[in-house]
Amino acid sequence: MTDTATGLPSYADLRRRQDAPPGSAWRLFGDADEVGTLNLLTPERVRRASRLIRTGEVINLDLPLDAFDPPLIASRHSHQHHLFANNPFHRDDWIDSLYTQSASQLDGLRHIGHPDHGFYNGADPDRFREADPYLGINRYAEHGIAGRGVLLDVHRHLAGAGTPIEQGTSQSIGPAVLDATARAQGVTLLPGDILMIRLGWVEHFLHDLTDAGRARALRPPFRCPGLEQSHEMVAWLWDHGVALVAADNFALEAWPAPAGSPFVSAAERAGTVPRTSHTGLMHRILIPLLGMAIGELWALDELAARCARDEVWECLVTVKPLTLTGGAGSPANALAIR
């Protein structure tokens, strides 16, 4: 097998596996592993990332929990925030209907399984109960997430090249565009990086559109630009040793997946499993097969402006998901420290 810079097999080699699902990283980090690519965030890499702090400037990477109201997905309802007081000099609060992935979020490894092969590392879904920590987002919280963050401002790069992203479409962004953006910015990805990809969708949806425009955009078929669904894209992420990949769009990848996506499962092709909105998504490779951490709907506009001003596209990034036992996802609680 050919090792990448991470010391792990390449994605091409993983696709030839016969001792595990083809294209999977199962057992590469141990038979009982529950954090996947976060294993690439070694203490040495975190220590090196801390040296990137130059000014001590801290930038929030989270949208407000109520940024999308109505929610982008109808099954995720708007949360209800309640305040109460036991006396005039006291306040407590609670939240009803808080969907942990309704705004800036981190997907846990329970979130998505593969229709043919199941969940990451062969996890038993019968254990996916609220009180069981097995493969829950709590494992990410316990491990901790901190490392070198790299921002690829694809939105700025393509607009500057005269080919801006067509917001409101399912335009796909492939590896060649990511490589061109990195070259233009003079930045090189390293194993264990926290990769942030700015597509400009959050800015467009929340600030460029009117209320009526947002309502129209959410009518079926809802479309959003993102990473292309291809084995080349998966190989790019895996072979670069990305520990966590996040973007400022709805699903990281283009939505919906095209009919010709290579990630339509064998069961779906045969008709033994019904097709869903997840059919053809790269999520089904990145999360259950590779154990890759994924972030969506991150607030990257302020960070992008600072990076462009200074022409420095790397920083320390920290992410602190909720220690929610058995959770499938969490608000990201992400910070960039420059």
C-alpha positions as a printed NumPy array, in Angstrom:
array([[  0.   ,   0.   ,   0.   ],
       [  1.166,   3.537,  -0.769],
       [  1.43 ,   5.753,   2.282],
       [  0.386,   9.399,   2.141],
       [  2.019,  12.17 ,   4.169],
       [ -0.075,  10.973,   7.099],
       [  1.551,   7.547,   7.114],
       [ -1.806,   6.04 ,   6.166],
       [ -2.802,   4.275,   2.943],
       [ -3.959,   6.46 ,   0.083],
       [ -7.634,   6.578,  -0.803],
       [ -6.862,   4.632,  -3.984],
       [ -5.41 ,   1.861,  -1.822],
       [ -8.386,   1.98 ,   0.534],
       [-10.686,   1.368,  -2.418],
       [ -8.828,  -1.892,  -3.033],
       [ -9.341,  -3.18 ,   0.507],
       [-10.716,  -6.686,   0.9  ],
       [-10.499,  -6.907,   4.695],
       [-13.033,  -4.087,   5.192],
       [-15.53 ,  -2.167,   3.061],
       [-13.724,  -0.833,  -0.019],
       [-12.848,   2.821,   0.407],
       [-13.036,   2.645,   4.182],
       [-10.564,   3.529,   6.911],
       [-12.067,   1.02 ,   9.319],
       [ -9.616,  -0.182,  11.968],
       [ -6.753,   2.012,  10.698],
       [ -6.998,   3.967,  13.944],
       [ -7.795,   0.887,  16.039],
       [-10.574,  -1.66 ,  16.301],
       [-12.421,   0.384,  18.912],
       [-11.794,   3.856,  17.456],
       [-14.693,   6.331,  17.731],
       [-13.186,   9.621,  16.511],
       [-11.863,   8.85 ,  13.017],
       [ -9.754,  11.55 ,  11.388],
       [ -9.546,  13.542,  14.614],
       [ -6.747,  11.089,  15.433],
       [ -4.661,  13.215,  13.048],
       [ -4.804,  16.088,  15.558],
       [ -1.733,  14.863,  17.421],
       [ -0.261,  16.819,  20.356],
       [  2.699,  17.823,  18.199],
       [  0.448,  19.206,  15.472],
       [ -1.613,  21.111,  18.027],
       [  1.575,  22.526,  19.531],
       [  2.79 ,  23.676,  16.096],
       [ -0.608,  25.238,  15.409],
       [ -0.332,  27.31 ,  18.573],
       [  2.703,  29.059,  17.055],
       [  0.435,  30.536,  14.386],
       [ -0.997,  32.991,  16.905],
       [  0.501,  36.357,  15.964],
       [ -1.881,  39.034,  17.287],
       [ -4.096,  37.137,  19.71 ],
       [ -7.142,  38.184,  17.663],
       [-10.106,  35.83 ,  18.274],
       [-12.768,  35.429,  15.581],
       [-16.087,  33.67 ,  16.119],
       [-16.942,  31.069,  13.467],
       [-20.508,  30.356,  14.629],
       [-23.77 ,  31.795,  13.38 ],
       [-26.472,  32.511,  15.966],
       [-28.592,  29.487,  16.817],
       [-31.604,  31.296,  15.344],
       [-29.844,  32.396,  12.141],
       [-32.197,  30.321,   9.986],
       [-35.823,  30.915,  10.895],
       [-37.662,  29.21 ,   9.335],
       [-35.166,  26.334,   9.46 ],
       [-33.462,  25.134,   6.294],
       [-34.91 ,  21.651,   6.87 ],
       [-38.602,  21.452,   7.685],
       [-38.124,  18.577,  10.15 ],
       [-35.86 ,  20.782,  12.278],
       [-38.143,  23.211,  14.053],
       [-37.249,  26.612,  15.439],
       [-36.028,  26.432,  19.01 ],
       [-37.862,  28.139,  21.855],
       [-35.702,  30.004,  24.374],
       [-37.227,  30.577,  27.815],
       [-35.925,  32.822,  30.611],
       [-37.141,  32.733,  34.188],
       [-36.271,  34.37 ,  37.481],
       [-36.448,  33.089,  41.051],
       [-35.987,  36.641,  42.331],
       [-35.385,  40.108,  40.828],
       [-31.607,  39.54 ,  40.802],
       [-31.525,  36.127,  39.093],
       [-32.043,  34.629,  35.65 ],
       [-31.956,  31.033,  34.376],
       [-33.091,  29.672,  31.051],
       [-33.917,  26.553,  29.083],
       [-34.407,  25.694,  25.438],
       [-37.105,  23.574,  23.824],
       [-36.82 ,  22.076,  20.33 ],
       [-33.107,  22.768,  20.024],
       [-31.906,  20.948,  16.939],
       [-28.166,  20.62 ,  17.348],
       [-27.492,  20.889,  13.596],
       [-29.751,  23.813,  12.716],
       [-26.994,  26.443,  12.4  ],
       [-23.163,  26.276,  12.501],
       [-22.638,  22.632,  13.255],
       [-20.413,  19.6  ,  13.499],
       [-21.625,  16.219,  12.281],
       [-20.918,  13.298,  14.597],
       [-20.087,   9.796,  13.413],
       [-23.57 ,   8.594,  14.378],
       [-25.092,  11.091,  11.958],
       [-24.815,   9.149,   8.706],
       [-24.363,   5.463,   7.856],
       [-23.685,   3.784,   4.531],
       [-26.667,   1.822,   3.144],
       [-24.448,  -1.11 ,   2.143],
       [-21.83 ,  -1.116,   4.901],
       [-23.323,   0.583,   7.953],
       [-21.71 ,   2.996,  10.396],
       [-18.09 ,   3.939,  11.028],
       [-15.764,   1.133,  12.058],
       [-18.633,  -1.35 ,  11.918],
       [-20.434,   0.293,  14.843],
       [-23.603,  -1.449,  16.018],
       [-26.531,   0.952,  15.467],
       [-28.614,  -0.907,  18.037],
       [-26.47 ,   0.89 ,  20.621],
       [-27.356,   4.328,  19.266],
       [-29.433,   5.393,  22.253],
       [-29.443,   8.726,  24.051],
       [-27.789,   7.428,  27.204],
       [-25.076,   5.39 ,  25.459],
       [-21.875,   7.358,  24.654],
       [-20.892,   4.865,  21.922],
       [-19.88 ,   6.77 ,  18.744],
       [-21.666,   9.873,  20.033],
       [-20.626,  13.48 ,  19.478],
       [-19.435,  13.3  ,  23.077],
       [-16.404,  11.358,  21.81 ],
       [-15.35 ,  14.394,  19.767],
       [-15.82 ,  16.604,  22.814],
       [-13.79 ,  14.253,  25.01 ],
       [-10.972,  14.047,  22.452],
       [-10.846,  17.8  ,  21.915],
       [-10.499,  19.586,  18.579],
       [ -7.719,  22.103,  18.054],
       [ -5.216,  22.499,  15.259],
       [ -3.959,  24.426,  12.281],
       [ -6.866,  25.973,  10.452],
       [ -6.534,  26.776,   6.751],
       [ -9.128,  28.896,   4.968],
       [ -9.588,  28.399,   1.228],
       [-11.645,  31.373,   0.074],
       [-13.066,  29.834,  -3.08 ],
       [-15.755,  32.515,  -3.249],
       [-13.184,  35.325,  -3.387],
       [-10.869,  33.448,  -5.756],
       [-13.533,  32.611,  -8.348],
       [-15.103,  36.066,  -8.179],
       [-11.675,  37.591,  -8.783],
       [-11.209,  35.295, -11.778],
       [-14.486,  36.501, -13.279],
       [-16.299,  33.202, -12.69 ],
       [-18.26 ,  33.741,  -9.472],
       [-20.099,  30.869,  -7.827],
       [-23.728,  30.694,  -8.929],
       [-25.541,  30.837,  -5.606],
       [-28.946,  29.199,  -5.647],
       [-27.673,  26.403,  -7.867],
       [-26.113,  23.036,  -7.091],
       [-22.816,  24.072,  -8.693],
       [-20.08 ,  21.625,  -7.736],
       [-16.552,  22.627,  -6.737],
       [-13.873,  20.087,  -7.597],
       [-10.288,  19.473,  -6.475],
       [ -8.837,  21.608,  -9.282],
       [-10.619,  24.691,  -7.92 ],
       [ -9.393,  23.993,  -4.386],
       [ -5.838,  23.573,  -5.685],
       [ -6.063,  26.801,  -7.7  ],
       [ -7.385,  28.686,  -4.658],
       [ -4.57 ,  27.362,  -2.478],
       [ -1.968,  28.377,  -5.08 ],
       [ -3.451,  31.859,  -5.404],
       [ -3.346,  32.273,  -1.631],
       [  0.158,  30.802,  -1.34 ],
       [ -0.952,  28.261,   1.243],
       [ -0.131,  24.556,   1.485],
       [ -2.245,  21.99 ,   3.304],
       [ -0.533,  19.823,   5.903],
       [ -1.647,  16.541,   7.504],
       [ -4.   ,  17.137,  10.41 ],
       [ -5.298,  20.475,   9.146],
       [ -8.746,  21.842,   9.91 ],
       [ -9.824,  22.907,   6.431],
       [-12.388,  25.692,   6.051],
       [-13.875,  26.326,   2.605],
       [-15.659,  29.621,   2.001],
       [-18.238,  29.43 ,  -0.772],
       [-20.12 ,  32.614,   0.102],
       [-23.46 ,  30.876,   0.502],
       [-24.203,  32.011,   4.069],
       [-23.462,  35.627,   3.153],
       [-25.674,  35.341,   0.066],
       [-28.588,  33.66 ,   1.818],
       [-28.641,  35.742,   4.996],
       [-27.605,  39.149,   3.659],
       [-28.148,  39.351,  -0.097],
       [-31.649,  37.86 ,  -0.214],
       [-34.82 ,  39.45 ,   1.098],
       [-37.236,  37.524,   3.305],
       [-39.243,  36.725,   0.201],
       [-36.111,  35.663,  -1.643],
       [-35.153,  33.292,   1.153],
       [-38.64 ,  31.808,   1.14 ],
       [-38.384,  31.206,  -2.609],
       [-34.929,  29.684,  -2.255],
       [-36.207,  27.141,   0.27 ],
       [-39.018,  25.921,  -1.97 ],
       [-38.383,  22.512,  -3.534],
       [-36.083,  21.832,  -5.181],
       [-33.729,  23.594,  -2.736],
       [-30.267,  23.941,  -4.282],
       [-26.91 ,  24.925,  -2.821],
       [-23.377,  24.93 ,  -4.268],
       [-20.713,  22.789,  -2.631],
       [-17.997,  20.215,  -3.133],
       [-18.508,  17.84 ,  -6.031],
       [-19.521,  14.244,  -5.407],
       [-16.566,  12.312,  -6.833],
       [-13.927,   9.837,  -5.766],
       [-11.351,  12.444,  -6.814],
       [-12.783,  14.855,  -4.25 ],
       [-12.747,  12.22 ,  -1.517],
       [ -9.157,  11.319,  -2.43 ],
       [ -8.15 ,  14.981,  -2.269],
       [ -9.478,  15.337,   1.267],
       [ -8.174,  11.987,   2.545],
       [ -4.75 ,  12.101,   0.896],
       [ -4.127,  15.619,   2.195],
       [ -4.768,  14.278,   5.696],
       [ -7.647,  16.649,   6.481],
       [ -8.731,  16.125,  10.099],
       [-11.907,  18.213,   9.807],
       [-13.449,  19.888,   6.762],
       [-16.032,  22.642,   7.13 ],
       [-17.757,  25.095,   4.819],
       [-20.198,  27.995,   4.915],
       [-22.924,  26.201,   3.014],
       [-25.795,  23.851,   3.694],
       [-24.155,  20.438,   3.394],
       [-20.438,  20.957,   2.617],
       [-21.092,  19.236,  -0.718],
       [-23.362,  20.354,  -3.537],
       [-27.063,  19.847,  -2.797],
       [-28.759,  17.806,  -4.026],
       [-26.353,  15.159,  -5.279],
       [-26.559,  14.699,  -9.059],
       [-28.313,  11.644, -10.459],
       [-24.978,  10.37 , -11.754],
       [-23.214,  10.528,  -8.386],
       [-20.851,   7.576,  -7.891],
       [-22.066,   7.313,  -4.306],
       [-25.499,   5.895,  -5.038],
       [-25.342,   2.648,  -3.071],
       [-25.654,  -0.816,  -4.571],
       [-28.851,  -1.345,  -2.582],
       [-30.348,   1.864,  -3.979],
       [-29.344,   0.959,  -7.521],
       [-30.97 ,  -2.447,  -7.081],
       [-34.094,  -0.9  ,  -5.596],
       [-33.897,  -2.935,  -2.381],
       [-33.439,   0.289,  -0.365],
       [-35.536,   3.366,  -1.197],
       [-33.779,   6.482,  -2.395],
       [-33.815,   9.469,  -0.046],
       [-32.529,  13.046,  -0.02 ],
       [-29.186,  11.548,   1.064],
       [-28.899,   9.332,  -2.018],
       [-25.613,   9.98 ,  -3.819],
       [-24.173,  12.199,  -1.102],
       [-20.455,  12.139,  -0.354],
       [-21.437,  12.273,   3.331],
       [-21.978,   8.517,   3.073],
       [-18.3  ,   8.072,   2.263],
       [-16.67 ,  10.733,   4.404],
       [-18.494,   9.985,   7.661],
       [-19.201,   6.236,   7.871],
       [-16.347,   4.909,   5.728],
       [-13.51 ,   7.347,   6.463],
       [-14.611,   8.713,   9.837],
       [-13.999,  12.281,   8.654],
       [-15.268,  15.147,  10.781],
       [-17.547,  17.519,   8.84 ],
       [-18.717,  21.043,   9.641],
       [-21.503,  22.951,   7.894],
       [-22.946,  26.467,   7.914],
       [-19.848,  27.957,   9.54 ],
       [-19.516,  31.747,   9.706],
       [-16.391,  32.375,   7.634],
       [-16.925,  35.875,   6.248],
       [-15.161,  37.837,   9.005],
       [-12.237,  35.425,   9.051],
       [-11.971,  35.676,   5.255],
       [-11.847,  39.474,   5.4  ],
       [ -9.049,  39.419,   7.993],
       [ -7.093,  36.762,   6.084],
       [ -7.364,  38.698,   2.817],
       [ -6.283,  41.909,   4.528],
       [ -3.141,  40.315,   5.964],
       [ -2.611,  37.739,   3.186],
       [ -2.312,  35.075,   5.894],
       [ -4.653,  32.136,   5.467],
       [ -3.697,  29.954,   8.429],
       [ -4.481,  30.228,  12.132],
       [ -5.198,  28.203,  15.241],
       [ -8.746,  26.838,  15.231],
       [-10.589,  25.326,  18.169],
       [-13.929,  23.508,  18.027],
       [-15.841,  22.474,  21.155],
       [-18.928,  20.37 ,  20.46 ],
       [-21.366,  19.74 ,  23.274],
       [-20.544,  16.84 ,  25.552],
       [-23.943,  15.425,  24.654],
       [-23.984,  11.737,  25.489],
       [-24.961,   9.791,  22.395],
       [-25.463,  12.905,  20.29 ],
       [-25.495,  12.767,  16.485],
       [-24.259,  16.326,  16.076],
       [-23.611,  19.603,  17.864],
       [-23.282,  23.329,  17.412],
       [-19.674,  23.848,  16.34 ],
       [-18.61 ,  26.385,  18.988],
       [-15.634,  27.168,  16.755],
       [-13.037,  29.934,  17.092],
       [-10.162,  31.131,  14.94 ],
       [ -7.228,  32.608,  16.839],
       [ -4.762,  34.591,  14.733]])
